[in-house]
Amino acid sequence: MISFRLTEEEHERFRQLCFTHGLRSVSELARVAMNQYFEQPARISQDAVESRVVELENRLRLLSIEIQKISSHTNLRPFPVRRFSTT
């Protein structure tokens, strides 16, 4: 058994939801809601994904600038890219 506290306003709102959806009690509403929550895969909104990608791109850009600064101060040159023939 799981129990949790509700304000009077929350309890009344949940009772109204029960009536609207044909559920017998707030307990049944909580049980149905929890089952639906765990049956559905986690969904991330497209906006959240795009926002995170933009944030990561900005961080990579800043990291690249910092690496360039360090390289210029230490006179380091990037390693040459070796190309291997497949023949």
Distance bins in CASP14 RR format, pairs under 12 A and 6 or more apart:
PFRMAT RR
TARGET T0000
AUTHOR 0000-0000-0000
RMODE 2
METHOD distances of the structure
MODEL  1
1 27 0 0 0 0 1 0 0 0 0 0 0
1 30 0 0 0 0 0 1 0 0 0 0 0
1 31 0 0 0 0 0 1 0 0 0 0 0
2 27 0 0 0 0 1 0 0 0 0 0 0
2 30 1 0 0 1 0 0 0 0 0 0 0
2 31 0 0 0 0 1 0 0 0 0 0 0
2 34 0 0 0 0 1 0 0 0 0 0 0
3 26 0 0 0 0 0 1 0 0 0 0 0
3 27 0 0 0 0 1 0 0 0 0 0 0
3 30 0 0 0 0 1 0 0 0 0 0 0
4 10 0 0 0 0 1 0 0 0 0 0 0
4 11 0 0 0 0 0 1 0 0 0 0 0
4 14 0 0 0 0 0 1 0 0 0 0 0
4 26 0 0 0 0 0 1 0 0 0 0 0
4 27 0 0 0 0 0 1 0 0 0 0 0
4 30 0 0 0 0 1 0 0 0 0 0 0
4 34 0 0 0 0 0 1 0 0 0 0 0
5 11 0 0 0 0 1 0 0 0 0 0 0
6 12 0 0 0 0 1 0 0 0 0 0 0
6 13 0 0 0 0 1 0 0 0 0 0 0
6 14 1 0 0 1 0 0 0 0 0 0 0
6 15 0 0 0 0 0 1 0 0 0 0 0
6 26 1 0 0 1 0 0 0 0 0 0 0
6 27 0 0 0 0 0 1 0 0 0 0 0
6 29 0 0 0 0 0 1 0 0 0 0 0
6 30 0 0 0 0 1 0 0 0 0 0 0
7 13 0 0 0 0 1 0 0 0 0 0 0
7 14 0 0 0 0 0 1 0 0 0 0 0
8 14 0 0 0 0 0 1 0 0 0 0 0
8 15 0 0 0 0 0 1 0 0 0 0 0
9 15 0 0 0 0 0 1 0 0 0 0 0
9 16 0 0 0 0 0 1 0 0 0 0 0
10 16 0 0 0 0 0 1 0 0 0 0 0
10 17 0 0 0 0 0 1 0 0 0 0 0
10 26 0 0 0 0 1 0 0 0 0 0 0
10 29 0 0 0 0 0 1 0 0 0 0 0
10 30 0 0 0 0 0 1 0 0 0 0 0
11 17 0 0 0 0 0 1 0 0 0 0 0
11 18 0 0 0 0 0 1 0 0 0 0 0
11 25 0 0 0 0 0 1 0 0 0 0 0
11 26 1 0 0 1 0 0 0 0 0 0 0
11 27 0 0 0 0 0 1 0 0 0 0 0
11 29 0 0 0 0 0 1 0 0 0 0 0
11 30 0 0 0 0 0 1 0 0 0 0 0
12 18 0 0 0 0 0 1 0 0 0 0 0
12 19 0 0 0 0 0 1 0 0 0 0 0
12 26 0 0 0 0 1 0 0 0 0 0 0
13 19 0 0 0 0 0 1 0 0 0 0 0
13 20 0 0 0 0 0 1 0 0 0 0 0
13 26 0 0 0 0 1 0 0 0 0 0 0
13 29 0 0 0 0 0 1 0 0 0 0 0
14 20 0 0 0 0 0 1 0 0 0 0 0
14 21 0 0 0 0 0 1 0 0 0 0 0
14 23 0 0 0 0 1 0 0 0 0 0 0
14 25 0 0 0 0 1 0 0 0 0 0 0
14 26 1 0 1 0 0 0 0 0 0 0 0
14 27 0 0 0 0 1 0 0 0 0 0 0
14 28 0 0 0 0 0 1 0 0 0 0 0
14 29 1 0 1 0 0 0 0 0 0 0 0
14 30 0 0 0 0 1 0 0 0 0 0 0
14 32 0 0 0 0 0 1 0 0 0 0 0
14 33 0 0 0 0 1 0 0 0 0 0 0
15 21 0 0 0 0 0 1 0 0 0 0 0
15 22 0 0 0 0 0 1 0 0 0 0 0
15 23 0 0 0 0 1 0 0 0 0 0 0
15 24 0 0 0 0 0 1 0 0 0 0 0
15 25 0 0 0 0 1 0 0 0 0 0 0
15 26 1 0 0 1 0 0 0 0 0 0 0
15 27 0 0 0 0 0 1 0 0 0 0 0
15 28 0 0 0 0 0 1 0 0 0 0 0
15 29 0 0 0 0 1 0 0 0 0 0 0
16 22 0 0 0 0 0 1 0 0 0 0 0
16 23 0 0 0 0 0 1 0 0 0 0 0
16 26 0 0 0 0 0 1 0 0 0 0 0
16 29 0 0 0 0 0 1 0 0 0 0 0
17 23 1 0 0 1 0 0 0 0 0 0 0
17 25 0 0 0 0 0 1 0 0 0 0 0
17 26 0 0 0 0 1 0 0 0 0 0 0
17 28 0 0 0 0 0 1 0 0 0 0 0
17 29 1 0 1 0 0 0 0 0 0 0 0
17 30 0 0 0 0 0 1 0 0 0 0 0
17 32 0 0 0 0 0 1 0 0 0 0 0
17 33 0 0 0 0 1 0 0 0 0 0 0
18 24 1 0 0 1 0 0 0 0 0 0 0
18 25 1 0 0 1 0 0 0 0 0 0 0
18 26 1 0 0 1 0 0 0 0 0 0 0
18 27 0 0 0 0 1 0 0 0 0 0 0
18 28 1 0 0 1 0 0 0 0 0 0 0
18 29 1 0 1 0 0 0 0 0 0 0 0
18 30 0 0 0 0 1 0 0 0 0 0 0
18 31 0 0 0 0 0 1 0 0 0 0 0
18 32 0 0 0 0 1 0 0 0 0 0 0
18 33 0 0 0 0 0 1 0 0 0 0 0
19 25 0 0 0 0 0 1 0 0 0 0 0
19 26 0 0 0 0 0 1 0 0 0 0 0
19 28 0 0 0 0 0 1 0 0 0 0 0
19 29 0 0 0 0 0 1 0 0 0 0 0
20 29 0 0 0 0 0 1 0 0 0 0 0
21 28 0 0 0 0 1 0 0 0 0 0 0
21 29 1 0 0 1 0 0 0 0 0 0 0
21 32 0 0 0 0 1 0 0 0 0 0 0
21 33 0 0 0 0 0 1 0 0 0 0 0
21 36 0 0 0 0 0 1 0 0 0 0 0
22 28 0 0 0 0 1 0 0 0 0 0 0
22 29 0 0 0 0 1 0 0 0 0 0 0
22 32 0 0 0 0 0 1 0 0 0 0 0
23 29 1 0 1 0 0 0 0 0 0 0 0
23 30 0 0 0 0 1 0 0 0 0 0 0
23 31 0 0 0 0 1 0 0 0 0 0 0
23 32 1 0 0 1 0 0 0 0 0 0 0
23 33 0 0 0 0 1 0 0 0 0 0 0
24 30 0 0 0 0 0 1 0 0 0 0 0
24 31 0 0 0 0 0 1 0 0 0 0 0
24 32 0 0 0 0 0 1 0 0 0 0 0
25 31 0 0 0 0 1 0 0 0 0 0 0
25 32 0 0 0 0 0 1 0 0 0 0 0
26 32 0 0 0 0 0 1 0 0 0 0 0
26 33 0 0 0 0 0 1 0 0 0 0 0
27 33 0 0 0 0 0 1 0 0 0 0 0
27 34 0 0 0 0 0 1 0 0 0 0 0
28 34 0 0 0 0 0 1 0 0 0 0 0
28 35 0 0 0 0 0 1 0 0 0 0 0
29 35 0 0 0 0 0 1 0 0 0 0 0
29 36 0 0 0 0 0 1 0 0 0 0 0
30 36 0 0 0 0 0 1 0 0 0 0 0
30 37 0 0 0 0 0 1 0 0 0 0 0
31 37 0 0 0 0 0 1 0 0 0 0 0
31 38 0 0 0 0 0 1 0 0 0 0 0
32 38 0 0 0 0 0 1 0 0 0 0 0
32 39 0 0 0 0 0 1 0 0 0 0 0
33 39 0 0 0 0 0 1 0 0 0 0 0
33 40 0 0 0 0 0 1 0 0 0 0 0
34 40 0 0 0 0 0 1 0 0 0 0 0
37 43 0 0 0 0 0 1 0 0 0 0 0
42 48 0 0 0 0 0 1 0 0 0 0 0
43 49 0 0 0 0 0 1 0 0 0 0 0
44 50 0 0 0 0 0 1 0 0 0 0 0
44 51 0 0 0 0 0 1 0 0 0 0 0
44 52 0 0 0 0 1 0 0 0 0 0 0
44 53 0 0 0 0 0 1 0 0 0 0 0
45 51 0 0 0 0 1 0 0 0 0 0 0
45 52 0 0 0 0 0 1 0 0 0 0 0
46 52 0 0 0 0 0 1 0 0 0 0 0
46 53 0 0 0 0 0 1 0 0 0 0 0
47 53 0 0 0 0 0 1 0 0 0 0 0
47 54 0 0 0 0 0 1 0 0 0 0 0
48 54 0 0 0 0 0 1 0 0 0 0 0
48 55 0 0 0 0 0 1 0 0 0 0 0
49 55 0 0 0 0 0 1 0 0 0 0 0
49 56 0 0 0 0 0 1 0 0 0 0 0
50 56 0 0 0 0 0 1 0 0 0 0 0
50 57 0 0 0 0 0 1 0 0 0 0 0
51 57 0 0 0 0 0 1 0 0 0 0 0
51 58 0 0 0 0 0 1 0 0 0 0 0
52 58 0 0 0 0 0 1 0 0 0 0 0
52 59 0 0 0 0 0 1 0 0 0 0 0
53 59 0 0 0 0 0 1 0 0 0 0 0
53 60 0 0 0 0 0 1 0 0 0 0 0
54 60 0 0 0 0 0 1 0 0 0 0 0
54 61 0 0 0 0 0 1 0 0 0 0 0
55 61 0 0 0 0 0 1 0 0 0 0 0
55 62 0 0 0 0 0 1 0 0 0 0 0
56 62 0 0 0 0 0 1 0 0 0 0 0
56 63 0 0 0 0 0 1 0 0 0 0 0
57 63 0 0 0 0 0 1 0 0 0 0 0
57 64 0 0 0 0 0 1 0 0 0 0 0
58 64 0 0 0 0 0 1 0 0 0 0 0
58 65 0 0 0 0 0 1 0 0 0 0 0
59 65 0 0 0 0 0 1 0 0 0 0 0
59 66 0 0 0 0 0 1 0 0 0 0 0
60 66 0 0 0 0 0 1 0 0 0 0 0
60 67 0 0 0 0 0 1 0 0 0 0 0
61 67 0 0 0 0 0 1 0 0 0 0 0
61 68 0 0 0 0 0 1 0 0 0 0 0
62 68 0 0 0 0 0 1 0 0 0 0 0
62 69 0 0 0 0 0 1 0 0 0 0 0
63 69 0 0 0 0 0 1 0 0 0 0 0
63 70 0 0 0 0 0 1 0 0 0 0 0
64 70 0 0 0 0 0 1 0 0 0 0 0
64 71 0 0 0 0 0 1 0 0 0 0 0
65 71 0 0 0 0 0 1 0 0 0 0 0
65 72 0 0 0 0 0 1 0 0 0 0 0
66 72 0 0 0 0 0 1 0 0 0 0 0
66 73 0 0 0 0 0 1 0 0 0 0 0
67 73 0 0 0 0 0 1 0 0 0 0 0
67 74 0 0 0 0 0 1 0 0 0 0 0
67 76 0 0 0 0 1 0 0 0 0 0 0
67 78 0 0 0 0 1 0 0 0 0 0 0
68 74 0 0 0 0 0 1 0 0 0 0 0
68 76 0 0 0 0 0 1 0 0 0 0 0
68 77 0 0 0 0 0 1 0 0 0 0 0
68 78 0 0 0 0 0 1 0 0 0 0 0
69 76 0 0 0 0 0 1 0 0 0 0 0
70 76 1 0 0 1 0 0 0 0 0 0 0
70 78 0 0 0 0 0 1 0 0 0 0 0
71 77 1 0 0 1 0 0 0 0 0 0 0
71 78 1 0 0 1 0 0 0 0 0 0 0
71 79 0 0 0 0 0 1 0 0 0 0 0
72 78 0 0 0 0 0 1 0 0 0 0 0
END
